[in-house]
Amino acid sequence: MTVLSSPQGDLSAGAAGAAPSVFNLPVVRPTTGNAPVLPGMAMATSARLMAGSRVPALAGSHSPAVAPLRRTLQADLLIVAPFTLPHSLLTALSRLPGVTATEQIEAVRMRINGAYTAVLGVDPAVFRTFAARSTGASNALWEGVASGGIAVSYTMGKLDKLTLGGTVTATGRATKRLRVVAFGTMGIGGVDAVVSNSVARSLGAPAGNAIVLSMDTSDFQADVAAAGRLIPKGVGVEQLVSLVTVPGGAVTVNGSGAAGAGQPTESGAAAAQLDTMLRAAMSRRGLPYVWGAAGPRAFDCSGLVQWSFAQAGIVMPRVAADQALAGPAVPVSQLQPGDLLFYHTDPTDPKYISHVAIYLGNGWMIQAPEPGQNVEIVPADVGSEFAGAIRVNPAQAAAVAGRVA
């Protein structure tokens, strides 16, 4: 267990850009079909889905009652330490002028069914405020967590072939079998599982080693700086949102779910680096999709991106939601080989970016799609699930990767 810490665009209809000659790809039109990447969820025979809920969760007759959702707040900042944080720090952070809410939690990486997963230990009645709205509103999910179960993200549930009502093996300093009580995305990049404080601690997580904050956007930058001055040595700060400059110079928190951060005038990767990255990605064609895998012989979607860029010496964050912040947004009409394409595929949090592919040129992309399939080259998809594209800025990508490590 560890503590969390070129040529013109060619995707517009009928355009014929110049993809690298090594790929010999004909020009194709993008697809707008939107066949769902993650269709449906499986349930164990003993499970019964909560009626009227968008979040797949069990109807438990013996689960403890949890206080209902009264408001929804965006989780803006996560402070994580390898040790228990003093309550005085929580108090000091809550007094910063732009901070609207704080909660002390556990945040660790542990093995779930053998794969390292970011897990939060929370008070269900309090933390539901910080979750994506549909997830926060699911009483069954939080009652299941309070009863000792584990809620995993919709993406993890589908792609790791988990069963609602089944069990997973959670391994930290101790090992336990935990019942899967719900599939619901928290809306915090890279966090794929939530348990109660007591379960997290029983697995070996340091008690209260993290603090999540929601902040007023008008004081955001000042409060991030102030929080950095308050935290002790050895403690990390993860910014969970990106800042976007809008016309007039105002700065706001990007909560739209669109890909991209930073200015279009910032430098992208060198042509030689992009060539190396694209050749690396193409060399993985036909290798299997495995949830949580990052190469070199198996990949999930963001693992393929991270590994391919690493072959060119470019450091990328690990998960798609963070990779979407690794450079400025690019219009579809200006796409170039090496740009990244992002998608919303999670019905429990429609704004959460949960899939990524690499644009190859001439209307094609390469992706690691889902279990049972292999890394493939397919026409780029710009349908309703499309969240936008970015052009990777190596310095920005490394900064995001360092922030969320």
Summary of the structure (lengths in Angstrom):
residues: 405
radius of gyration: 21.0
end to end distance: 14.1
largest distance: 62.6
contacts: 1448
relative contact order: 0.18
helix: 23%
strand: 27%
